[in-house]
Amino acid sequence: MQEIVVYSRRGCHLCEVLIEALLPLVRGRAEVSVHDVDSRPEWRDAYGLSVPVVKFGGRVLCQYELDADAVLRALAGEQ
């Protein structure tokens, strides 16, 4: 199954809202892996205060707010 990665941090309200909307959108199409940016220095350096970030296939699909259309296009194999 395909994997979507969300870079997040604890206590981030925007992150919670995005993940809550993302999970039902991709259910049965992709697994969602949530990475706490504060758990690894390289993630903290890369994303800092720019969370949440949604990536698929190494490409950023959206940041701060869920772009449902971009996620669905990526899962369908569209650019």
C-alpha positions as CSV (number, residue, x, y, z in Angstrom):
1,M,0.0,0.0,0.0
2,Q,1.2,3.5,-0.7
3,E,2.4,5.7,2.1
4,I,1.8,9.3,2.9
5,V,4.1,11.0,5.4
6,V,3.0,13.8,7.6
7,Y,5.6,15.8,9.5
8,S,4.1,17.1,12.6
9,R,4.8,18.0,16.2
10,R,3.0,17.4,19.5
11,G,0.6,20.1,20.6
12,C,0.3,21.5,17.0
13,H,-3.4,22.2,16.5
14,L,-3.0,22.6,12.7
15,C,-1.3,19.2,12.6
16,E,-4.2,17.6,14.5
17,V,-6.8,19.2,12.2
18,L,-4.9,18.1,9.0
19,I,-4.4,14.5,10.2
20,E,-8.0,14.2,11.3
21,A,-9.1,15.3,7.8
22,L,-6.5,13.2,5.9
23,L,-7.2,9.8,7.5
24,P,-10.7,9.3,6.1
25,L,-9.7,10.8,2.8
26,V,-7.0,8.2,2.1
27,R,-8.5,5.2,4.0
28,G,-8.1,2.1,1.9
29,R,-5.8,3.9,-0.6
30,A,-2.7,4.7,1.5
31,E,-1.2,4.4,4.9
32,V,-0.5,7.5,6.8
33,S,2.8,7.7,8.8
34,V,3.1,10.6,11.2
35,H,6.6,11.8,12.0
36,D,7.3,14.1,15.0
37,V,9.8,16.6,13.7
38,D,11.2,17.1,17.2
39,S,12.2,13.4,17.4
40,R,15.1,13.8,14.8
41,P,17.4,16.8,14.3
42,E,17.3,16.5,10.5
43,W,13.5,16.7,10.5
44,R,13.5,19.6,12.9
45,D,16.1,21.4,10.6
46,A,14.1,20.6,7.5
47,Y,10.6,21.5,8.7
48,G,11.1,23.6,11.9
49,L,8.0,25.6,12.4
50,S,6.6,24.8,9.0
51,V,4.4,21.9,10.1
52,P,2.3,20.2,9.2
53,V,3.8,19.0,5.9
54,V,2.3,16.2,3.8
55,K,4.7,14.3,1.5
56,F,4.1,11.5,-0.9
57,G,6.8,9.8,-3.0
58,G,9.3,12.3,-1.6
59,R,7.2,15.3,-2.9
60,V,5.5,17.9,-0.7
61,L,1.8,17.8,-1.4
62,C,0.7,20.5,1.0
63,Q,1.8,22.4,4.1
64,Y,-0.2,24.0,6.9
65,E,-3.6,23.0,5.5
66,L,-4.7,19.9,3.7
67,D,-5.0,20.1,0.0
68,A,-7.4,17.2,-0.6
69,D,-7.2,17.6,-4.4
70,A,-3.4,17.4,-4.4
71,V,-3.5,14.3,-2.2
72,L,-6.1,12.6,-4.4
73,R,-4.2,13.5,-7.6
74,A,-1.0,12.1,-6.2
75,L,-2.6,8.8,-5.1
76,A,-4.1,8.5,-8.6
77,G,-0.7,8.9,-10.1
78,E,-1.3,12.3,-11.5
79,Q,1.2,15.1,-11.2
